[in-house]
Amino acid sequence: MSEIAIGIDLGTSNSCVAVLRDGTVEVEVLPNAYGEATTASVVALRADGTITVGNAARANIIHDPAHTISSSKRLIGRYFFSEEVKKAQAICSYQIVEGPNHSVRIEVREEVFSLPEIGAMILRELKSIAESRLNEPVTKAVITVPANFNDNQRQATKDAGQIAGIEVLRILNEPTAAALSYGFGKGLAQTVAIYDLGGGTFDISVLQIADDVFEVLSTCGDTFLGGDDFDDRLIDLLADEFLERENINLRNDPFALEKLKVAAESAKQALSVKDEVEIRIPDVISAADGGSSLSIERTLSREEFSRLVNDLIQRTFKVCDEALQQADLVTRDLDGVILVGGPTKLPMIREAVEHYFGKPPKDDVDPDQVVALGAAIHAATLVDNEHNAFLLDITPLSLKIGVAGGLAETVIERNTPVPIEQTRTFTTFQDDQESVAIRVYQGEARESEGNELLGQFEFSGFKKARRGQVPIDVTFEINADGIVNVTARDPESGQQASTSITLSSGLSDGEIRNIIEERRSDRVQLNSELVPADAEALGAVRLVSQPVTSIPETKEALAESTPAPAADPPTASVEPSDKGIASVTPQDPGITTDPEPPTDDLESDDEDFATKVDRFEEELELLPDETLEPLEMAAADDVTAIMNDDDLLAMSRGPDLDPENPATQTSKTDAEPEADPDLFEDVGTDLTTLDGGGSENKD
Amino acid sequence: MSDLAPTEIKALVRIMDELDYYQLMHVKRGVSVRDVKKAYYAVSRTFHPDANRSLESDLRDAVERISKRVTEAYAVLRDPRRRQAYDRQLNENAGVRMQLAAAEAGARKQAQENEGLTPQGRQYFRLANDEIKRQDWRSAERNLATALTFEPNNESFKSMLKEVRKNVKYSPADRR
């Protein structure tokens, strides 16, 4: 019998865990303690210091938005100055702050959390769900990510797994997982497209399935397009109408905004089954005079909503065009289309997909579960070679190196199969240059700035010569795990320097160790510890409170925590009613009538929150420019000055670089808690291409 | 699961740098794209790291090196444009390995050459192409011949002229 390994779909809005049981070909979703297949990817930090994950945490959003973290997947592995983070800051009611090395942190109740830590809390909940269902410890998992996640985001997701005590067997692309689930054990010979519209991103993958071989032909995506954008359109509509009618901007009130969000999401879901939905938000805000409370009541038809989001749907097909072109196929060549992600349940999406592909999407897969099921299949094949599903994957984004002129030269094109290794020869840009900065990017832009910086390191120790006379071989490797490794080598002396690319803004091994030792995630009240009211009805559900001795963390967590009282009723507080009415009905009636938070403790917290919001908005205007400046400087005067004086070059590399031995420096070193303000300033763009590939040919 | 013997793996890694992509993939030159794919699946089954997780780490590293080279071979041979550039490199004895960027650059250069490298060559070649579409073989022959006076060594012009002449031979009008 081989070890159990689970599949986890760590989603933007909801997560799901599944397993392929040993000795079977049947793969199944493991429901949470309430019998639900998916668990909300939401983390709530309570005033008493406990942490709740899942649907109970989601129910908390509406009365305590500042301390409830949702959609954190949109932030994981991002730089603080990135567009996506700015967008999230505008929408999210919790506080997003800058951490070391331009990383993103979340500050809640005066505690600062990294994104992998938040992810780990969700993963820990899922792990515990699996353990209680399987009645045995689980330590291995395949975790899925959107296909267009870059290496930084993948590494950060892997870190989250490590913090949660999970050995991450593979970071798997979500559409690939869906294809595995669709084709596993069926002996198919088909070419299929996976149309994956999640909460935050859109991916399209084209795969060829030949019996047990799953070959990914191409993958394209849009990281700025997801179901949340559909909600945003509706929120904007409601907020604009309210502004016009009452002259109050609901967007400025975090509580009102949360109510709008919940109402928009419910309305969207209700429109999947109804032609028309009534949106009702009682007491959305108090009138300006402070007296009466105002409400929103409005009918929304499916047609009206379609018009609102039609351009978003059409944008997905532009990406589909690209993916098909990359695979050298037309829609006629496809045997099937598989839908993934909650938003694809919307009839308007299904209709648009059918129209574009000229065939109805397969409806024998559940868009909410198919990814976790595929991850479970892959997990089983990785621990046990008896299961036959053989995956030949590609790299979704081009891998590049920064060269002179602020450009990024492609070394491994996107949609190249992996594992792969490619070597390109570069040369110096200045006479007597003593060191070069190897900067590794991922993305499709020509200019280096338009791509994601994965990491950088210095290479020196080669002979001094006129510019263009020193060859430097740079080898890029992508292994089967999709992890990038870069080595620079002096072909004359054989000396080399290398780095595993780690997120410049990410966590070092040391930091991860510290986080694990801090054991903040022990404060997570695992929902699977709660005894569900209908435990009998769910069958023989074993709970984690039974001994799971081989996992020390769990054991200690159990020893420390008294049996957890049920924190919140399992039902989500906001649901479209049977009548197709999306109404916001918080479980605590005291909350609707009064926008003030329910407890004294929260109230005092909240005064603080109001001032925080003010300060936060000031920061919003200031920070991006300041943060971006170093990047621009890197491309401008400073660097020219640096490159004209090589002695200065070696010395001005920032405090973390040992001038005696610069060749051994890697991007891993800047992991100290203090931000290194020089991270982006100290980089010279001092490479040019020398080999025959690319634009510059030697003849 | 791979059933390779450790000695086989080590031997293959040693000679890998001497094998051309066809030898590595066990296919013949001129193999169809479909068969390249089949070969890629078969060879990957043996060498892909996922199929060799139970090996000891040094052997696993060796297998992964082979797997990376197989992927590279596949990325060249499955694309007829890149394959043409690679075949030319093989014919010139210029090495058995070709970086993908170089293959891509070679393919682009070849595409340019196919279209003609001089403005006049390109112009007459384009005229000839239109005439071929209309099956006006005689005019196409004339224009290709003219294109060749500007680019006497253009292989793509030459082979096209040869094809056109076959058709001219069977066309009902008198040959000049």
Interface residues (C-beta under 8 A of the other chain):
Chain A: A210 V213 E215 T381 L382 N385 F390 L391 L392 T410 V411 I412 E413 T416 P417 V418 P419 I420 E421 Q422 T423 R424 E477 N479 A480 D691 G692 G693 G694 S695 N697
Chain B: M1 K37 Y40 Y41 S44 R45 H48 P49 D50 A51 R53 S54 E64 R65 S67 K68 R69 T71 E72 Y74 A75 Q99 L100 A101 A102 E104 A105 K109
